[in-house]
Amino acid sequence: MARHIYSCPLRWSDMDAFGHVNNVVFLRYLEEARIDFMFRLAPGDGSPSFAGGSVVARHEIDYVRPLVHRHAPVTVESWVTKIGAASLTIAYEIKDPEQVYVRASTIVVPYDLAEERPRRITAEEKRFLQEYMDQEPAAA
C-alpha cells in the first residue's frame, strides 16, 4: 500500500540542552506530517472531508535513537493501521534511509466543530484512508 512521505525540516530551536532534538518536538513533527496527509483529500475537489476538524485521542511514541540537528530534513513516513466507525490510527516512522529515530502512532477522531462533538468517518474519507492502509512498519 501507499505511504505518505513528508520531508520535515529541523529547526535550531528543536534542540535541547544535550544537543539533540527534544522528545516533545517529535510530536510537532508528527503533527506536521499528519496535517499534510489528512488535508490532501480536501483541497483538490473542494471536498469538506477532514476540513471540519479532528482531535487527537492518543499518541504512542518509541524513541529509537537520538536525532541531532543538521540542515538536511528528516523523513516522516505515515500510513493507516486501523479505520473504525469514528476513529483511525496513523502509524509513523521518523527516519533517514539508513536509520529510524522514532516509531509512533496516533488515534485521530474526526470532529464536528459546529456541533462540538466527535463524528463518524464518511465514506469518502474511508476510501481515501484505505489507500494508505498497512499493518507493517517500513523496513529499517
Secondary structure, 3 states (H helix, E strand, C coil): CCCEEEEECCCHHHECCCCEECCCHHHHHHHHHHHHHHCCHHHHHCCCCCCCCEEEEEEEEEECCCCECCCCCEEEEEEEEEECCCCEEEEEEEEECCEEEEEEEEEEEEEECCCCEECCCCHHHHHHHHCCECCCCCCC
